[in-house]
Amino acid sequence: MLQRRRSQAPAPVFAALGDENRLRLLARLAGGERMSISRLTAGSGITRQGVTKHLRVLAGAGLVRSSRRGKESLWRLERRRLNEARRSLDLISRQWNESLGRLKLFVEEPE
């Protein structure tokens, strides 16, 4: 059970999103089309090995998934993980807003 909780934690997602090259790869996959490493490499300015490394990081965070077609791996975006991360950010935002609201009441309270 601990392993499941750890894999669903948002921290690996945010760590994976912290790299500009990985964000570009996700943007290319956001269209919904499955793409090979060759297609993802084209025009990216990154080597095939670099793209593969970034895809492995994204896959480890659950953001992308590959499937085989012959000798080729096709990659696709896992939107569910991005939605989970967005919900985590929404929760943090609400908590901050509530905290700031309490601070405002405290500061503005007459003595």
Backbone hydrogen bonds, N-H to C=O, Kabsch-Sander energy under -0.5 kcal/mol:
donor,donor_aa,acceptor,acceptor_aa,energy
5,R,1,M,-2.0
6,R,2,L,-2.3
7,S,3,Q,-2.2
8,Q,4,R,-1.3
9,A,5,R,-0.6
9,A,6,R,-0.8
14,F,10,P,-2.3
15,A,11,A,-2.5
16,A,12,P,-2.2
17,L,13,V,-2.0
18,G,15,A,-1.0
19,D,16,A,-0.8
23,L,19,D,-2.1
24,R,20,E,-2.1
25,L,21,N,-2.1
26,L,22,R,-2.4
27,A,23,L,-2.3
28,R,24,R,-2.0
29,L,25,L,-1.8
30,A,26,L,-1.3
31,G,28,R,-0.6
32,G,29,L,-1.9
35,M,75,W,-2.3
37,I,73,S,-0.6
40,L,36,S,-2.4
41,T,37,I,-2.3
42,A,38,S,-1.8
44,S,41,T,-2.4
45,G,41,T,-0.6
51,V,47,T,-2.6
52,T,48,R,-2.7
53,K,49,Q,-2.3
54,H,50,G,-2.4
55,L,51,V,-2.7
56,R,52,T,-2.1
57,V,53,K,-1.8
58,L,54,H,-2.5
59,A,55,L,-2.8
60,G,56,R,-2.4
61,A,57,V,-1.4
62,G,59,A,-1.4
63,L,58,L,-2.7
64,V,58,L,-0.7
65,R,76,R,-2.1
67,S,74,L,-2.0
69,R,72,E,-3.0
72,E,69,R,-1.9
74,L,67,S,-3.4
74,L,72,E,-0.5
75,W,35,M,-3.3
76,R,65,R,-2.3
77,L,29,L,-0.5
78,E,63,L,-3.3
79,R,77,L,-0.9
81,R,78,E,-0.9
82,L,78,E,-1.0
83,N,79,R,-2.5
84,E,80,R,-2.2
85,A,81,R,-2.1
86,R,82,L,-2.4
87,R,83,N,-2.2
88,S,84,E,-2.0
89,L,85,A,-2.3
90,D,86,R,-2.5
91,L,87,R,-2.2
92,I,88,S,-2.3
93,S,89,L,-2.5
94,R,90,D,-2.3
95,Q,91,L,-2.4
96,W,92,I,-2.5
97,N,93,S,-2.6
98,E,94,R,-2.5
99,S,95,Q,-2.4
100,L,96,W,-3.0
101,G,97,N,-2.2
102,R,98,E,-2.2
103,L,99,S,-2.4
104,K,100,L,-2.5
105,L,101,G,-2.1
106,F,102,R,-2.2
107,V,103,L,-2.9
108,E,104,K,-2.5
109,E,105,L,-0.8
